């Protein structure tokens, strides 16, 4: 039996009530969170704010994109002007809520943090510690904040604001490069329907698989695409019930300008993960591990790329020559000696032979260049400005004249055509002294040829009549 409740949190399984997540605009709330904004949910007393916050916490934690933490700070009201006691009370509640809602223990005692940092910095420090406990971005929901008064309230608000510069560590951004024409798979892939949009695997396109894969390790998605492919990309994003911001190009200018444009939309401290939209990665657990390693290196201001261990002498990929000084290096990151263009077959065989015969350290290893990167937006732009200033200045001028319309950002053609064209490898990676490579065993394939496609396609979708001439594939089921 249900009854009306006018005191305390409402439980919809016991009380007559409107579903908590339907009492406010959930889409608007999620948009504010995605933009990393502070915001206030205000309503008269006994209208269900606490129920809404608890329901939102449960929703966000189940979704798996963020770690949400509800903290009621009303207990600090009694501290009045005693800032030390007020902050101590809040930290105590936060610790208990982490144990209750996240099922995690915090190694550092909050009282030790308070005594070491003092009341005017302990909350900021403790939030940083809590963020390290979670591998996802933390959403902090403070209930009854208006119960605080005087210096205690001022201290809480100042520490929340002071922690702003630390937040990008928990909010990596995804930049997905989606402007390719897929000419190597013609006629299966064409200009207006390139390979990233073809549903070749699991009834989803490579683009959709990339969106879903990156969602697990990043907070928001920026898709760089040409204008002609916008509606295809948008339809496929909405089809899997995701969201993205689009940077649209009227003229293709290669990867360096595309990535620079996206980075200019972000804070300089934001960590970005740059990936093509048309690659297949089957070992997603290992992918998450190497991305987390890259994130840690990016925090140290490195430009990180992901090197794929070659399984055969492939002439379709560029190679990265790396210096190996220890076994531990291979498990973490390597220094780059040189980037190599796509080799002929004999050279590719030589690279593979070196990998399999050099056992003494230090030595050299060769990895496939995956075309994936991780770095701080500001560090990349600084390196671009230093090593390819003409690209940086032309992109900066175009950025100043961009046009924004909802989820789209466009650059007028007259500014777009003036942007200097080049790849990120030529413009930055081959020149920078800040590059690190993470060896990655992620079951990766760029699906850039029919040979690589037939390696991955399901047997019931492909028929080889003559491996040198004919390849038949069923993309959609025949009804």
Secondary structure by P-SEA (a helix, b strand, c coil): cbbbbcccccccccccccccccccaaaaaaaaaaabbbbbbcccccccaaaaaaaaaaaaaaacccbbbbbbcccccccccaaaaaaaaaaaaaaaaaaacccccccccaaaaaaacccccaaaaaaaaaaaacccbbbbbbccccccccaaaaaaaaaaaaacccccccbbbbbbbccccccccccccccccccccccccccccaaaaaaaaaaacccbbbbbbcccaaaaaaaaaaaacbbbbbbccccccccaaaaaaaaaaccccbbbbbbbccccccaaaaaaaaaaaaaaaaaaccbbbbbbccccccccbbbbbbbbccccccccbbbbccccccccaaaaaaaaaaaaccccccbbbbbcccccccccaaaaaaaaaaccaaaaaaaaaaaaaccccccbbbccaaaaaaccccccccccccccccbbbbbccccccccccaaaaaaccccccccccccccbbbbbccccc
